[in-house]
Amino acid sequence: MSIFNLMAIIAILVLAIFCIRAYTKSKKNAEVVQTVDVDDQTYTLEKMIEYVKKRLDEITKINLYDIGLSEEELKRRKNKKYELKKALKGCTYGDVNDKKYVKELIYDLLAKEYGVDEINISKAIPFDIPSMLTPQDKFDIILYIYKKEYGYEALSEIINKYKLDSLKYLQGETKPCYVITDEEIEDIYEKENIALSFADKLSVVVQRIYQKYKGYSSIDEIRDMNIDGVSGGVSGLPESFLSQVAQTDGGDYLAQVQEHKVQRACDSIWIFFHGKSIRLAFLTFGTEAELKRVCQNIYKYNNPGQLSDTNGYKINEMKDGSRVVVVRPSMSETWAFFVRKFDVKRATVEQWTGDTPGKEEVIELLKYLVKGARITSITGEQGCGKTTLLMGMIENIYDTMNLRITETAFELHLRKVYPTRNILSMRETDTISGQEILDVQKKTDGSVNIIGEVATDPVASWMIQSAQVASKFTLFTHHAKTFPDLVTALRNSMLRAGVFKNEKTAEEQVVQVLNFDIHLAKDFRGKRYVERVTECIPIKRQDEYTDNYKKEKTLEGKFDYFFDNATQYFRKITDAKLYDYRNILEYIDGEYVITNKISDTNIKEMRLNMDETDAVEFDQFVEEHWGKAAVFNTEQYKEKVKEKVREARKAGTKKPKTGRNLATEQ
């Protein structure tokens, strides 16, 4: 090899080494630049949400057979994959256990794979700079800390501790309202002086990611709390209104909307707490699209059908038993939802009546109405606690009685409280009518028929039918304001449903069925109470016609009697009073007071349906309030039974008349 060739080779090698070093150095510099660029964006909430979506999608769609796993490992990975798929589906239905599973997985992905640490987590939410935290950030942190100690009572604890449910005047407003403002949340955050660990910070971030990915946006944690309900899209300006404003008021108003000085529909979040509708002014969905996403997902449990422009509303329940109603344009002016929660385990008459003076009278009276098997309605406006009181009254029904429940959407969920009792709930579907459900229930050995809400004409007719023939007694709720309104509404429903053609006949059937009405009220400050307990007293028709015309020999005399009978007939048809009513208990000046006496007929019937212990206690209750003369004497009743037994033995029969037949004879 010549010197020239050797030098050429050395030069080529030196040049190659120089090029490699230059390339490596430039690559490292590029990586450094790329890392810095990515670091500025990687740990924001938006980037984390994208990563979580992509990663969970990969986990659920991976083909495990292509990885070459052992049989045992393959089976384990398949079970985990199935469990994750199930949890991702169930968490959108309101299942708190599935939600917890998904959040724990997101926590692990961020901590172990994505590299979130104590420093970069502040790029998602500025935990270390309180002045940069939004009111929503501060609320999420406060709720998280309280939830660690109080569980699902966290929101109630915050509201009660800081009296957030009190009436207040907003700046520039002349009327008080129920609202929780940004300033109140910021003040609470300062007073709490919260110190968060890294695990706490990451948990708050995980919740924010979850609610944007699979949850219900800003109301996700609120919906899980033990409150009466939550709704959204029910105040503020709808999107359709903004175009009208642009044409009429010009750009000034639109500028205020864009700067969030004017509330939009997507800024509307309300909670229902102890009978009060409270607006959460510090929370928002952010955009109309986010509100729409929540509305489209929140009702999907058990596949109730598609919410479309043609079918503009859906009534359904969530997996935890909450009732949800969703509406959409063009049926409503905006997308909106209403979640109503019923805390079955806490629904007792004692808890419902609170500390109002005379509450013992209410508790005793309602207990005896149920134990006495009286057909009872619970009436009042929306949100006054009808369903809650109905749940509490069911506790007093004898365990030996089978319960059959008819509802529009499953709300009572009595099996959660009474898993060993004979209870079956049914509801209408697209293919099965309420009348068919009632016909089926007649063949299911039911003792007590409970109708969640008598809101339509067909349901009213089913209630009358079940009260007449299908059960021992019936409990139901209705929206009537007064007792005559209740009778009139039920009568009109019977007529519209085609069960009867004559008003008087329909009304007569109603008053013969209905025994008592419990009317609930709610005052301006949200206090709920029993306004009155009313007894219905049917008036029996008496035959007042005369046949004396037969004895008259003159035509004029016969005509006189005929016209007397005709006058009596038309008076009955036009002016006949079919029922009377009187209040047994009333709410007077902040106190419950027993007023009029229960009729003798109902007292006797109630005693016959009670066991011996309850009958004695009921006698004491009656004697205490209306005197000894009002009591259907127990010893006298026993002597009557013994007398009938002796008479039966003398006559050679084995079954003497006792019980209901004896009471009827007396």
C-alpha positions as CSV (number, residue, x, y, z in Angstrom):
1,M,0.0,0.0,0.0
2,S,1.4,3.4,-1.0
3,I,1.8,6.3,1.4
4,F,-0.7,8.3,-0.7
5,N,-3.4,5.6,-0.2
6,L,-2.6,5.3,3.5
7,M,-2.9,9.1,4.0
8,A,-6.2,9.0,2.0
9,I,-7.6,6.3,4.3
10,I,-6.5,8.2,7.4
11,A,-8.1,11.4,6.1
12,I,-11.3,9.6,5.3
13,L,-11.4,8.0,8.8
14,V,-10.7,11.4,10.5
15,L,-13.4,13.0,8.4
16,A,-15.9,10.2,9.3
17,I,-15.1,10.6,13.0
18,F,-15.5,14.3,12.8
19,C,-18.9,13.9,11.0
20,I,-20.1,11.3,13.5
21,R,-19.1,13.6,16.5
22,A,-20.8,16.6,14.9
23,Y,-23.9,14.6,14.2
24,T,-24.0,13.2,17.7
25,K,-23.5,16.7,19.2
26,S,-26.2,18.2,17.0
27,K,-28.6,15.4,17.9
28,K,-28.0,15.9,21.7
29,N,-28.6,19.6,21.3
30,A,-31.8,18.9,19.4
31,E,-32.9,16.5,22.1
32,V,-32.2,19.1,24.8
33,V,-34.2,21.7,22.8
34,Q,-37.0,19.2,22.2
35,T,-37.1,18.2,25.9
36,V,-37.4,21.8,27.0
37,D,-40.1,22.5,24.5
38,V,-42.1,19.4,25.5
39,D,-41.5,20.1,29.2
40,D,-43.4,23.4,28.9
41,Q,-46.5,21.6,27.6
42,T,-46.3,18.0,28.8
43,Y,-47.7,18.5,32.3
44,T,-50.7,20.7,31.5
45,L,-54.1,19.2,32.1
46,E,-54.9,19.1,28.3
47,K,-51.8,17.0,27.5
48,M,-52.4,14.7,30.5
49,I,-56.0,14.1,29.4
50,E,-54.8,13.3,25.8
51,Y,-52.2,10.8,27.2
52,V,-54.7,9.1,29.5
53,K,-57.2,8.7,26.7
54,K,-54.6,7.3,24.4
55,R,-53.1,5.0,27.0
56,L,-56.4,3.5,28.2
57,D,-57.4,3.0,24.6
58,E,-54.2,1.1,24.0
59,I,-54.8,-1.1,27.1
60,T,-58.4,-2.0,26.2
61,K,-57.6,-2.6,22.5
62,I,-54.3,-4.5,22.6
63,N,-54.4,-8.0,21.2
64,L,-53.0,-10.2,24.0
65,Y,-52.5,-13.2,21.7
66,D,-49.8,-11.4,19.7
67,I,-47.6,-10.8,22.8
68,G,-46.6,-14.4,23.4
69,L,-47.7,-14.7,27.0
70,S,-47.9,-17.9,29.1
71,E,-51.4,-19.4,29.6
72,E,-51.6,-18.2,33.2
73,E,-50.4,-14.7,32.3
74,L,-52.7,-14.5,29.4
75,K,-55.7,-15.4,31.6
76,R,-54.7,-12.8,34.2
77,R,-54.2,-10.0,31.6
78,K,-57.6,-10.9,29.9
79,N,-59.4,-10.6,33.3
80,K,-57.7,-7.2,33.9
81,K,-58.6,-6.0,30.4
82,Y,-62.3,-7.1,30.9
83,E,-62.4,-5.4,34.4
84,L,-61.1,-2.1,32.9
85,K,-63.6,-2.2,30.1
86,K,-66.4,-2.8,32.5
87,A,-65.2,0.0,34.8
88,L,-64.9,2.5,32.0
89,K,-68.5,1.8,31.0
90,G,-69.9,1.6,34.5
91,C,-68.3,4.8,35.7
92,T,-70.4,6.9,33.2
93,Y,-73.6,5.5,34.8
94,G,-72.8,6.9,38.3
95,D,-71.2,3.8,39.8
96,V,-68.8,5.1,42.5
97,N,-66.8,1.8,42.7
98,D,-66.1,1.8,38.9
99,K,-65.1,5.5,39.2
100,K,-62.7,4.7,42.0
101,Y,-61.1,1.9,40.0
102,V,-60.6,4.1,36.9
103,K,-59.2,7.0,39.0
104,E,-56.7,4.6,40.7
105,L,-55.5,3.5,37.2
106,I,-55.1,7.1,36.0
107,Y,-53.1,7.8,39.2
108,D,-50.7,5.0,38.5
109,L,-50.3,6.0,34.8
110,L,-49.4,9.6,35.7
111,A,-47.1,8.7,38.6
112,K,-45.3,5.7,37.1
113,E,-45.4,6.2,33.4
114,Y,-45.9,9.9,32.7
115,G,-43.4,11.1,35.2
116,V,-45.5,13.5,37.2
117,D,-43.5,14.7,40.3
118,E,-43.6,17.3,43.0
119,I,-42.2,20.0,40.8
120,N,-44.0,19.6,37.4
121,I,-47.5,18.9,38.9
122,S,-47.9,22.6,39.5
123,K,-48.0,23.1,35.7
124,A,-51.4,21.4,35.8
125,I,-52.8,23.3,38.8
126,P,-50.7,26.0,40.6
127,F,-51.0,24.5,44.1
128,D,-48.0,26.5,45.4
129,I,-49.3,29.9,44.3
130,P,-52.8,30.4,45.9
131,S,-53.3,33.7,44.0
132,M,-53.2,31.8,40.7
133,L,-55.8,29.2,41.8
134,T,-59.3,29.6,40.3
135,P,-62.4,29.4,42.6
136,Q,-63.0,26.0,41.0
137,D,-59.4,24.8,41.9
138,K,-59.9,26.0,45.5
139,F,-63.3,24.3,45.7
140,D,-61.9,21.0,44.4
141,I,-59.1,21.1,47.0
142,I,-61.5,22.0,49.8
143,L,-63.9,19.2,48.8
144,Y,-61.1,16.7,48.5
145,I,-59.8,17.4,52.0
146,Y,-63.3,17.3,53.5
147,K,-64.1,14.0,51.6
148,K,-61.1,12.3,53.2
149,E,-62.7,12.9,56.7
150,Y,-66.4,13.0,56.0
151,G,-66.9,10.9,52.9
152,Y,-70.0,11.7,50.9
153,E,-71.2,14.1,53.7
154,A,-68.3,16.4,52.7
155,L,-70.4,19.0,50.8
156,S,-73.1,19.1,53.5
157,E,-70.4,19.6,56.1
158,I,-68.9,22.6,54.2
159,I,-72.3,24.2,53.7
160,N,-73.4,23.8,57.3
161,K,-70.1,24.9,58.8
162,Y,-69.9,28.1,56.8
163,K,-73.7,28.7,56.5
164,L,-73.5,28.8,52.7
165,D,-77.3,28.0,52.5
166,S,-78.3,31.3,54.0
167,L,-80.1,34.0,52.0
168,K,-77.8,36.8,50.8
169,Y,-77.9,39.9,48.6
170,L,-75.6,40.1,45.6
171,Q,-74.0,43.3,44.6
172,G,-76.6,45.4,42.7
173,E,-79.4,43.1,43.6
174,T,-82.5,44.2,45.6
175,K,-83.8,40.7,46.3
176,P,-82.1,38.0,48.4
177,C,-81.2,34.6,46.8
178,Y,-79.5,31.3,47.6
179,V,-76.1,31.4,46.0
180,I,-72.5,30.4,46.8
181,T,-70.1,33.0,45.3
182,D,-66.4,33.0,44.3
183,E,-65.6,35.3,47.3
184,E,-67.0,32.8,49.8
185,I,-65.0,29.9,48.3
186,E,-61.8,32.0,48.4
187,D,-62.5,33.0,52.0
188,I,-63.1,29.4,53.1
189,Y,-59.8,28.4,51.4
190,E,-57.9,31.0,53.4
191,K,-59.6,30.0,56.6
192,E,-58.8,26.3,56.1
193,N,-55.1,26.9,55.6
194,I,-54.7,23.7,53.7
195,A,-51.3,21.9,53.3
196,L,-51.3,19.3,50.6
197,S,-48.9,16.4,50.1
198,F,-47.8,15.3,46.7
199,A,-50.3,12.4,46.8
200,D,-53.1,14.9,47.7
201,K,-52.1,17.1,44.8
202,L,-52.0,14.2,42.3
203,S,-55.4,13.0,43.5
204,V,-56.9,16.4,42.8
205,V,-55.3,16.4,39.4
206,V,-56.6,12.9,38.7
207,Q,-60.1,13.9,39.6
208,R,-59.9,16.9,37.3
209,I,-58.7,14.7,34.5
210,Y,-61.3,12.0,35.2
211,Q,-64.3,14.4,35.2
212,K,-63.2,15.8,31.8
213,Y,-62.6,12.3,30.3
214,K,-65.3,10.0,31.7
215,G,-67.1,12.0,34.4
216,Y,-69.7,14.7,34.5
217,S,-67.4,17.8,34.3
218,S,-67.7,20.2,37.2
219,I,-70.6,18.4,38.9
220,D,-68.9,15.0,39.0
221,E,-67.9,15.0,42.7
222,I,-71.0,17.1,43.7
223,R,-73.3,14.5,42.1
224,D,-71.9,11.8,44.4
225,M,-72.5,13.8,47.6
226,N,-75.4,13.1,49.9
227,I,-77.5,16.1,48.8
228,D,-81.1,16.3,47.5
229,G,-80.1,16.8,43.9
230,V,-78.1,18.8,41.2
231,S,-79.1,20.4,37.9
232,G,-77.5,22.3,35.1
233,G,-78.4,24.4,32.1
234,V,-81.4,26.0,33.9
235,S,-80.3,29.6,34.0
236,G,-78.2,32.0,32.0
237,L,-78.3,32.8,28.3
238,P,-78.8,30.0,25.8
239,E,-76.6,30.0,22.6
240,S,-79.6,30.8,20.5
241,F,-80.2,34.0,22.4
242,L,-76.8,35.4,21.6
243,S,-77.5,35.8,17.9
244,Q,-80.7,37.7,18.7
245,V,-78.7,40.0,21.0
246,A,-76.2,40.7,18.3
247,Q,-79.0,41.9,16.0
248,T,-80.7,44.1,18.6
249,D,-78.3,45.3,21.3
250,G,-75.1,45.4,19.3
251,G,-71.6,44.3,20.3
252,D,-71.5,45.7,23.9
253,Y,-73.7,43.0,25.3
254,L,-71.8,40.3,23.4
255,A,-68.5,41.6,24.7
256,Q,-69.9,41.3,28.3
257,V,-70.9,37.7,27.6
258,Q,-67.5,36.8,26.2
259,E,-65.9,38.3,29.3
260,H,-68.2,36.2,31.4
261,K,-69.8,39.2,33.0
262,V,-73.2,37.9,31.9
263,Q,-74.1,34.3,32.9
264,R,-74.5,31.8,30.1
265,A,-76.4,28.5,30.1
266,C,-73.1,26.6,30.5
267,D,-72.4,28.6,33.6
268,S,-75.5,27.3,35.3
269,I,-75.0,24.7,38.1
270,W,-77.5,24.4,40.9
271,I,-77.8,22.1,43.9
272,F,-80.9,21.1,45.8
273,F,-80.0,21.1,49.5
274,H,-82.5,20.6,52.4
275,G,-85.3,22.0,50.2
276,K,-83.4,25.0,48.9
277,S,-82.2,25.5,45.3
278,I,-78.7,27.0,45.6
279,R,-76.8,28.4,42.6
280,L,-73.1,27.6,42.5
281,A,-71.8,30.8,41.0
282,F,-68.2,29.7,41.2
283,L,-68.6,26.7,39.0
284,T,-69.1,26.4,35.2
285,F,-69.1,23.8,32.5
286,G,-67.0,26.2,30.4
287,T,-68.6,25.7,27.1
288,E,-72.0,24.8,25.6
289,A,-70.3,21.6,24.2
290,E,-69.3,20.4,27.7
291,L,-72.9,20.9,29.0
292,K,-74.2,19.0,26.0
293,R,-71.7,16.2,26.6
294,V,-72.8,15.8,30.2
295,C,-76.5,15.8,29.2
296,Q,-75.8,13.1,26.5
297,N,-74.0,10.8,29.0
298,I,-75.8,11.2,32.3
299,Y,-79.0,9.4,31.4
300,K,-77.5,6.4,29.6
301,Y,-77.8,3.7,32.3
302,N,-79.7,0.6,31.2
303,N,-79.9,1.9,27.6
304,P,-83.2,4.0,27.8
305,G,-83.1,5.0,24.2
306,Q,-81.7,7.9,22.2
307,L,-82.2,11.5,23.2
308,S,-83.0,13.2,19.9
309,D,-84.7,16.2,18.5
310,T,-87.8,14.1,17.9
311,N,-87.7,12.6,21.4
312,G,-86.5,15.7,23.3
313,Y,-86.5,14.4,26.8
314,K,-85.6,11.3,28.8
315,I,-86.5,10.1,32.3
316,N,-84.3,7.4,33.8
317,E,-82.4,6.4,36.9
318,M,-78.7,6.2,37.5
319,K,-76.9,3.2,38.9
320,D,-76.9,4.6,42.4
321,G,-80.7,5.0,42.3
322,S,-80.8,8.7,41.5
323,R,-83.5,9.9,39.2
324,V,-82.3,11.8,36.1
325,V,-84.3,13.9,33.7
326,V,-82.7,15.3,30.6
327,V,-84.1,17.8,28.0
328,R,-82.7,19.2,24.8
329,P,-83.5,21.7,22.1
330,S,-85.8,22.1,20.3
331,M,-88.1,20.9,23.1
332,S,-86.3,23.2,25.5
333,E,-84.4,26.4,24.9
334,T,-81.1,24.8,26.1
335,W,-79.6,21.5,27.1
336,A,-80.5,20.8,30.7
337,F,-80.5,18.0,33.2
338,F,-82.0,17.4,36.7
339,V,-80.6,14.7,39.0
340,R,-82.7,14.0,42.0
341,K,-81.2,11.9,44.8
342,F,-83.2,10.0,47.4
343,D,-81.3,9.0,50.6
344,V,-83.3,5.9,51.4
345,K,-81.3,4.9,54.5
346,R,-81.9,8.3,56.2
347,A,-85.6,8.6,55.2
348,T,-87.4,8.3,58.5
349,V,-90.4,10.2,59.7
350,E,-88.4,11.3,62.8
351,Q,-85.6,12.7,60.6
352,W,-88.1,14.4,58.3
353,T,-90.1,16.2,61.0
354,G,-86.9,17.7,62.6
355,D,-87.2,19.5,66.0
356,T,-90.5,21.2,65.4
357,P,-92.7,21.4,68.6
358,G,-95.4,18.7,68.5
359,K,-93.4,16.5,66.1
360,E,-94.3,13.5,68.4
361,E,-97.9,14.0,67.5
362,V,-97.1,13.8,63.7
363,I,-94.9,10.7,64.1
364,E,-97.6,8.9,66.2
365,L,-100.5,9.8,63.9
366,L,-98.6,8.8,60.7
367,K,-97.6,5.6,62.3
368,Y,-101.1,4.6,63.1
369,L,-102.4,5.6,59.6
370,V,-100.0,3.1,58.1
371,K,-100.5,0.4,60.7
372,G,-104.3,0.9,60.4
373,A,-104.1,0.2,56.7
374,R,-105.6,3.5,55.6
375,I,-105.5,4.5,51.9
376,T,-103.4,7.7,52.2
377,S,-102.2,10.3,49.7
378,I,-99.2,12.5,50.3
379,T,-99.6,15.9,48.5
380,G,-97.6,19.0,48.1
381,E,-95.5,21.0,45.6
382,Q,-92.3,19.8,43.9
383,G,-89.4,19.5,46.3
384,C,-91.4,19.5,49.5
385,G,-90.3,16.0,50.4
386,K,-93.2,13.7,49.4
387,T,-91.1,10.8,48.3
388,T,-88.8,11.1,51.3
389,L,-91.8,11.0,53.7
390,L,-93.3,8.1,51.8
391,M,-90.1,6.2,52.3
392,G,-90.1,7.0,56.0
393,M,-93.8,5.9,56.4
394,I,-93.0,2.5,54.8
395,E,-91.0,1.6,57.9
396,N,-94.2,1.2,59.9
397,I,-95.8,-1.3,57.5
398,Y,-96.0,-4.7,59.1
399,D,-93.2,-7.1,57.9
400,T,-95.8,-9.7,57.1
401,M,-97.3,-7.5,54.3
402,N,-95.9,-7.8,50.8
403,L,-95.2,-4.5,49.0
404,R,-95.9,-3.9,45.3
405,I,-94.6,-0.6,43.9
406,T,-95.4,1.1,40.6
407,E,-93.2,4.0,39.5
408,T,-92.4,6.0,36.4
409,A,-88.7,5.7,37.2
410,F,-87.3,3.6,40.0
411,E,-86.8,6.0,43.0
412,L,-87.8,4.2,46.2
413,H,-85.3,1.3,46.1
414,L,-86.7,-0.2,49.2
415,R,-84.8,-3.4,48.9
416,K,-81.6,-1.5,49.9
417,V,-83.2,-0.9,53.3
418,Y,-85.3,-4.0,53.6
419,P,-83.4,-6.8,51.8
420,T,-85.3,-9.5,53.6
421,R,-88.9,-8.2,52.9
422,N,-91.2,-9.3,50.1
423,I,-90.9,-6.2,47.8
424,L,-91.2,-5.9,44.0
425,S,-91.1,-2.6,42.0
426,M,-92.4,-2.3,38.5
427,R,-92.5,0.5,36.0
428,E,-93.9,1.3,32.5
429,T,-91.8,0.6,29.4
430,D,-92.2,1.4,25.8
431,T,-94.0,-1.9,25.2
432,I,-95.7,-2.5,28.6
433,S,-98.4,-0.2,29.8
434,G,-99.2,0.7,33.4
435,Q,-102.6,-1.1,33.2
436,E,-100.8,-4.3,32.3
437,I,-98.4,-3.9,35.2
438,L,-101.4,-3.4,37.6
439,D,-103.0,-6.6,36.2
440,V,-99.8,-8.5,36.8
441,Q,-99.5,-7.1,40.3
442,K,-103.0,-8.5,41.2
443,K,-101.5,-12.0,40.7
444,T,-98.4,-11.5,42.8
445,D,-99.7,-11.8,46.4
446,G,-99.3,-8.1,47.2
447,S,-100.8,-6.6,50.4
448,V,-99.8,-3.0,50.0
449,N,-99.7,-1.1,46.7
450,I,-97.4,1.9,46.6
451,I,-97.6,4.3,43.6
452,G,-94.6,6.6,43.4
453,E,-96.4,9.6,41.8
454,V,-99.9,10.0,40.5
455,A,-99.1,12.6,37.8
456,T,-101.2,11.4,34.8
457,D,-104.7,10.4,34.1
458,P,-104.0,6.7,33.5
459,V,-102.0,6.5,36.7
460,A,-104.9,8.0,38.7
461,S,-107.3,5.4,37.4
462,W,-104.8,2.6,38.3
463,M,-104.6,4.0,41.8
464,I,-108.3,3.9,42.2
465,Q,-108.4,0.3,40.8
466,S,-105.7,-0.9,43.1
467,A,-107.2,0.7,46.2
468,Q,-110.6,-0.9,45.4
469,V,-109.6,-4.5,44.6
470,A,-105.9,-5.1,44.3
471,S,-104.5,-4.6,47.8
472,K,-105.2,-4.2,51.4
473,F,-104.4,-0.5,51.2
474,T,-102.5,2.0,49.0
475,L,-100.1,4.8,49.5
476,F,-99.4,7.4,46.7
477,T,-98.1,10.9,46.1
478,H,-99.8,13.8,44.2
479,H,-99.3,17.5,43.5
480,A,-102.7,18.8,44.7
481,K,-102.7,22.0,46.8
482,T,-105.9,21.4,48.8
483,F,-108.0,18.4,49.6
484,P,-110.9,19.4,47.3
485,D,-108.4,19.9,44.6
486,L,-107.1,16.4,45.1
487,V,-110.6,14.9,44.9
488,T,-111.4,17.0,41.8
489,A,-108.1,16.1,40.1
490,L,-108.6,12.4,40.7
491,R,-112.2,12.6,39.5
492,N,-111.3,14.5,36.3
493,S,-108.5,11.9,35.6
494,M,-111.0,9.1,35.9
495,L,-113.3,10.9,33.4
496,R,-110.5,11.7,31.0
497,A,-109.2,8.1,31.2
498,G,-112.7,6.9,30.1
499,V,-113.3,4.9,33.3
500,F,-116.5,6.8,34.0
501,K,-118.8,9.1,32.0
502,N,-120.7,10.7,34.9
503,E,-118.9,13.3,37.2
504,K,-120.9,12.4,40.3
505,T,-120.2,8.7,39.9
506,A,-116.5,9.2,39.4
507,E,-116.3,11.5,42.4
508,E,-118.2,9.0,44.5
509,Q,-115.7,6.3,43.7
510,V,-112.8,8.6,44.6
511,V,-114.2,9.6,48.1
512,Q,-115.1,6.0,48.9
513,V,-111.5,5.0,48.3
514,L,-109.6,7.9,49.8
515,N,-109.2,7.9,53.6
516,F,-106.6,10.4,54.5
517,D,-104.4,13.1,52.9
518,I,-101.1,14.3,54.3
519,H,-100.3,17.7,52.8
520,L,-96.7,18.9,52.9
521,A,-95.5,22.5,52.5
522,K,-92.2,24.3,52.0
523,D,-91.7,27.9,53.1
524,F,-89.6,30.6,51.5
525,R,-86.5,29.6,53.4
526,G,-86.7,26.0,52.4
527,K,-88.1,24.6,55.6
528,R,-90.4,21.6,54.9
529,Y,-93.2,20.6,57.2
530,V,-96.6,18.8,57.4
531,E,-99.1,21.5,56.8
532,R,-102.1,19.3,57.7
533,V,-103.5,15.8,57.9
534,T,-107.0,15.6,56.4
535,E,-109.6,12.9,56.8
536,C,-112.1,12.2,54.0
537,I,-115.6,11.4,55.2
538,P,-118.0,10.1,52.5
539,I,-121.6,11.1,52.9
540,K,-123.9,8.2,52.3
541,R,-126.9,8.8,50.0
542,Q,-130.2,8.2,51.5
543,D,-133.3,7.2,49.6
544,E,-135.7,10.1,50.2
545,Y,-138.2,9.3,47.5
546,T,-141.8,8.6,48.4
547,D,-144.3,6.1,47.0
548,N,-147.3,7.8,48.5
549,Y,-148.6,8.5,45.0
550,K,-149.8,4.9,45.0
551,K,-152.2,5.7,47.8
552,E,-153.6,8.8,46.1
553,K,-156.8,8.4,44.2
554,T,-156.9,11.7,42.4
555,L,-154.6,12.6,39.5
556,E,-153.7,16.0,41.1
557,G,-152.5,14.2,44.2
558,K,-150.4,11.8,42.2
559,F,-148.9,14.7,40.3
560,D,-147.9,16.4,43.6
561,Y,-146.0,13.4,44.8
562,F,-144.4,12.9,41.4
563,F,-143.1,16.5,41.3
564,D,-141.8,16.1,44.8
565,N,-139.8,13.0,43.8
566,A,-138.6,14.8,40.6
567,T,-137.5,17.8,42.6
568,Q,-135.6,15.5,45.0
569,Y,-134.0,13.7,42.0
570,F,-132.7,16.9,40.3
571,R,-131.5,18.2,43.7
572,K,-129.4,15.1,44.1
573,I,-128.1,15.3,40.6
574,T,-127.0,18.9,40.8
575,D,-126.3,19.8,44.4
576,A,-125.6,16.5,46.2
577,K,-122.6,16.7,48.5
578,L,-120.7,13.5,48.3
579,Y,-118.1,14.0,51.0
580,D,-117.0,16.1,53.9
581,Y,-113.4,16.6,55.1
582,R,-111.8,17.8,58.3
583,N,-108.2,18.4,59.5
584,I,-107.0,15.9,62.1
585,L,-103.6,17.7,62.5
586,E,-102.5,21.2,61.5
587,Y,-99.3,23.3,61.6
588,I,-100.2,26.4,63.5
589,D,-97.7,29.2,64.4
590,G,-94.6,26.9,64.1
591,E,-96.2,24.0,66.0
592,Y,-98.0,20.8,65.2
593,V,-101.5,20.7,66.8
594,I,-104.0,17.8,66.9
595,T,-107.4,19.3,66.1
596,N,-110.5,17.3,65.1
597,K,-111.2,13.7,66.0
598,I,-110.8,10.8,63.6
599,S,-114.2,9.4,62.6
600,D,-115.5,6.4,64.5
601,T,-115.6,4.4,61.3
602,N,-111.9,4.9,60.7
603,I,-111.0,4.3,64.3
604,K,-112.7,0.9,64.3
605,E,-111.3,0.0,60.9
606,M,-107.8,1.0,62.0
607,R,-107.9,-1.1,65.2
608,L,-109.0,-4.1,63.3
609,N,-105.9,-4.0,61.1
610,M,-103.4,-3.6,64.0
611,D,-101.9,-6.2,66.2
612,E,-102.8,-6.2,69.9
613,T,-99.9,-4.1,71.1
614,D,-100.5,-1.4,68.5
615,A,-104.2,-1.4,69.1
616,V,-103.7,-0.7,72.8
617,E,-101.3,2.1,72.1
618,F,-103.7,3.5,69.5
619,D,-106.5,3.5,72.1
620,Q,-104.3,5.5,74.4
621,F,-103.5,7.9,71.6
622,V,-107.2,8.4,70.9
623,E,-108.1,8.8,74.6
624,E,-105.3,11.3,75.2
625,H,-106.4,13.6,72.4
626,W,-110.2,13.1,72.2
627,G,-111.3,11.6,75.4
628,K,-112.2,8.1,76.7
629,A,-115.6,8.2,75.0
630,A,-113.8,8.2,71.6
631,V,-112.1,4.9,72.2
632,F,-113.7,1.8,70.8
633,N,-113.7,0.0,74.1
634,T,-111.4,-3.0,74.1
635,E,-113.2,-5.0,76.8
636,Q,-116.5,-4.3,75.2
637,Y,-115.2,-5.5,71.9
638,K,-113.9,-8.8,73.5
639,E,-117.3,-9.4,75.2
640,K,-119.0,-9.0,71.9
641,V,-116.7,-11.5,70.3
642,K,-117.3,-14.0,73.2
643,E,-121.0,-13.5,72.8
644,K,-120.9,-14.2,69.1
645,V,-118.8,-17.4,69.8
646,R,-121.4,-18.6,72.3
647,E,-124.2,-18.0,69.8
648,A,-122.3,-19.8,67.0
649,R,-121.7,-22.8,69.2
650,K,-125.4,-23.0,70.1
651,A,-126.3,-22.7,66.4
652,G,-123.8,-25.5,65.6
653,T,-121.5,-23.4,63.4
654,K,-117.7,-23.3,63.9
655,K,-116.9,-19.8,62.5
656,P,-118.6,-17.0,64.3
657,K,-118.7,-13.4,63.0
658,T,-115.8,-11.5,64.4
659,G,-113.3,-8.9,63.2
660,R,-114.5,-6.7,60.4
661,N,-118.0,-8.2,60.2
662,L,-118.5,-7.6,63.9
663,A,-117.4,-4.0,63.7
664,T,-119.8,-3.4,60.8
665,E,-122.7,-4.8,62.7
666,Q,-121.9,-2.5,65.7
